[in-house]
Amino acid sequence: MRVTDRQLRLLGLCKVPGVNWYLIAREAQRPDGVSRLWKGAPVETGRDAVKAVAALAGAAERESDYVAAAQDELIKNEQHDVRLVTIEDEGYPATLRLVVNPPPFLFVRGSLHDSDPRSVAVVGTRSATEEGLRRAGRMARELVARGVTVVSGLARGIDTAAHTAALAAGGRTIAVLGTGINHYFPAENRVLTDRIARDGRGAVVSQFWPDSRGATWTFPRRNITMSGIAQGTVVIEAGRTSGAKMQARIALEHGKKVFLIKSLTEQQDWARDYAATRGALQVDSVAEVAEALAPAARIHAADERRAQLVLDFV
């Protein structure tokens, strides 16, 4: 894995206890943001920034130690086809860089394409019904037929059905992990994970250190990233305590589109509420989902405008 000194300085910040990673990502997008953080002088002034200033007091004197600790994490990587993409890099997903809480770095197996911003996260319960699995597969197949990249979380149930159908239809799919890139979770999806990464049909991405195991806090963070990396989220089948419902809420907070298939709104009170009062869209067909998406070029243009606004502000 090739890593630059600039990338290592950002990763070193992620090893400083008490510094919020989302703050690091936001500051890193500003000119000299990483250097200012090491000096304890972020542009932001909110609670996360105040905590970071306290945590970074004296950290500059130990910058080399924190960078070395980050390098130690990289050495643990067991995959030979992994590359590092930080939020400062050109290859970082434009859709993800536009949300308020992007991860500061991603480890990537496979390929991220310029066309991927035209994407939808297809999510749902791990304990899916046979009908739910069929609907997820049909949704994924018809989306890729319309040139849409299918994003999901590689979990059992709906996620697995969506990834599998997208590949079978010759389309692109992105799997967002709740673990480090070294781990196959769930274990039975090892072959599927490798197919996504190696067949030139998508990417497997992780926002955690390579050897990190899944925990109660990692999967909600994965949902934030999955929402951010896609233009919208379509929920196939999910109860009121499902992680898919959580992602629908996050996507609405991100200002993304949330699509709820008709059968879900007929069966779940939370889905009816989201459609009636929170701006989620009930859809009857895949065409309605695809037609609501912006072209990838528009997302890249928005990312360029964001970068210019940051320069103008600073």
N, C-alpha and C positions, 0 to 999 in steps of 0.2 A: 504494500500500500504506500503510495507516494503522498507525502504530507509536507506542506511548505511551512516555513517559519511563521508566516502570518497566520496560517490555520492553527498552528500550535499555540500561539499567544491567545487566541480565542478559546481553544480547548482548555488551556491553563486556567482561565477565568472560571470555567465550569467546575474546576476542582477546589475553588475557594469556598469553604463552608459559609452558608448564610447569604450567598448571592443568587438571586432568582434567575433561572436560566432564560425565562422569557424576557426579562429586563436586558440580559446580555444580548439576546437576539435583536431587540429593538435598538439598543445603543450601537451595536456593531454595524447597523445600516447607515449610521451617521458618519460623516467624515471624521477620521481619527477617533472613532467611538471606542475602539478597543484600548487604545492608548490612554484615553481619558478615564476609562474605567479603572485601568491599572493605577492611575493616579488618584482614584477615589473622587472623580469629578464628572459624574454622569450629567447629561442634559436634563433628564427627568428629575422631578422633585417630589414624587409621590412616596407612598409607604415603602414600596420595593426599593426605590432609590435611596431612601434614608437608611434602610437596613443594609444595603450594599455598601454605602459609604462607611458605615461602622465596621462591616466585615472586612473591607479592603484597607482599613487603616494599617499601614505598615506592610501590606501584602506585596507592594512593589519591590521591597527589599528581598522578598522570597519568590519573586516571579519565576526564577529558574527552577525552584523546587516544585512549584505547581505545574510548570510545563513538563518537568520530568515525570511527575505523577500521571499526567495525561498521556505521555509517551508510553508509560508502563501499561496503560489501558489498551493502547493500540497494539502493543506486542501480544496481547492476549487473543487478538483476532485469529481465528482458525480457518477462515475462508480465504482462498487465494484470489477470488474474483471480486473482492470488495473494494470500493473506493469511498473516500470521504468527501462530502459536499457540505460546506458551511454556508451560512446565510449571506456571507459576503461574496460567494462564488457565483459565476454566471450560470452554472448548471443547477442551482437551487430552484425548486418548483415555484413558478411565478404566482400561482394561486395561493400557495402557502405563505409566501412572503407578504401578501396583502392583508393577512389577519393580524390581530393585536397580540396573539400569543403563539408565534411560530417557534419551533425548537431551534436552537442555535446551530445545530449540525444534524446531518443525516449520514448513516452508513448505508450504502446502496449496493445491491447485487442486481445485475441486469442493466437495463437502459431506461433512462428518462428522456422522452422525446418532446420536441417543441409542440407537438399536437396534443399532448396530454392535458393541458388546461381545459380542453373540451372533455370533461370527465364527470362521472356521477358515482358516488359511493352507494353501493347496494348492500344494505345491512338488514339484520334481523336476528331472531333468537337462535341460540345454539340448539335448543330442543324443538326443532322445526317439525311441522307436520309434512306428510308426503306432498300435500297440495302446496304448502309453502315452498318446499324445495323445487317443485315444478315451476311455480311462479317466479322464483328467483332465477332459475335457469333460463326461462323464457325472456325475462327482463334483460338479463345479461346478453343473450344472443341477439336480441333485437336492437339493443343499444350499440353493440359493436358493429352491427350491420349498417348503422347510421354514422359510423365513424367516431363513436364515443368511447373513451377509455373507461373501463369498469374498475372502480376502487373498492376494496373491502379489507377486512381485518384478519383473514386466514383462520378464523375460528371454525369450529364445527358448525354444521347446520347451514344456514342461509349463506354465510360468507363462502364456505367451501363450494356450495352449489354455484354461486355467482362466478368465482374465479374459474372453476372447471368449465363452465359453459362458455365463458368468454374465450378461453384458450381453444376449446373444441370448435368454436365458430371462426377461428383464425383472427381474433381481435386482440386488443391490448388490455392488460390488467395490471394493477398496482396493488401489492399486498403491504399493508402497514402493520408492523409487528408491535406487540406489547412486551417484547423481550429484546435482549441484545441480538445482534445479527448471527451470533454463533449458535443460537438455540432453535430447534425445531419445535414449535408449539402450536397445536397439539402434535404429538410425535407421529401420528398417523398421516400427517400432511407433509411429511418430509419429501416425498416424491413430487407432490404438487408444488411445494416451495421451490425445488430445484428446477422444475419445468418453467415456472414463471421467470426465474432468474437467468436460465441458460438458453431458452428457445428463441430469444430475441423478440419476445412478445410482451415484455413488461419489465417490472422491477419489484424487488423486495426491499423495503426500506425500514430502518430502525432509528429512533432518536435517542437510544440509550447506549451506554458503553457496551462494547461487543460481547462481553461475558455476563452481562446483567440478566438475572432471572426475572420472570414475571412476578409481580406483587400486586396487592390490592390497589396501589396508587398508579401502577404503570399502565393499566388498561384504560382508565379514564383519560390519561394523557394521550394514549394512542388514539382515542376517539376524537380528541381535540385536533390532532394532526390529520386524522383521516377526513374530518370535516373540512379542515383548511386546505388540504391538497386537492379536493374535488370542488367543482362549481356548485354542486348540490348533493343532497342525500335523499335516496328513496328507501323507505322502510317497507319491507315486505310483510313481516310477521313479527310482532313483539308485544309482550305484556307490559304492564305499567312499571315494573321494576327492571326491565331489560336495559342492557347497555345501548341498544339501538334507540330506545326512547331518549336516553341521555344524549346520544349523538344528535338526534333531531333537535333537542333543546339547544345544544352547542351551535349547531349549524344556523339556527335562527339568530342566536347571539352574534354570530359571525356575519350576519347579513346575507347568508346563502339561501338558496331555495331548498325547501323541504317538500318532498312529494310523498304522499301517503296513498297507497293503492286502496281502491274502493272497499275491498273485502276487509281491510284492516279497520277502516273507519266504521264499518258496519258492526265489527266485533269488539272494539276497544273504546271505552269511554275517553281515555286520554287522547286517542287519535282524533275523535270527534271534537274534543275541546281544542286541540292544536289547529284543526282545520277551521273551526268556528271563530276562535278568538286570538290566535297567535300568528296567523299568516301562513300556515302550512297549506299546501295545495292538494286537494283530493284529485287523483288522476284515474282515468279509466283505461288509458292506453300508453304504450311506450312512446308513441308519437308525441303525446303531450309533454312528456319529459324532455325528449330531444329538442323539440321546438322551443323550449324555454331556455336553452343554453346559448351562451354567447360564443362566437368563434374564438378559437385559441388566440388569433392575432389580437383580438380586443383585450384579452387578459394580459398579454405581453405589453401592449401599449399602456395599459393601466399601471403595470409594474414600472415602466419607464417614467411615467408621470409621477409616481410615488417617489422614485429616486430623485427626480428633479425638484420636487417639493421639499424633500429633505435638504438638498443643497441650498435652495433658496432660503429655507428657514434658518439654517446654521450660518 
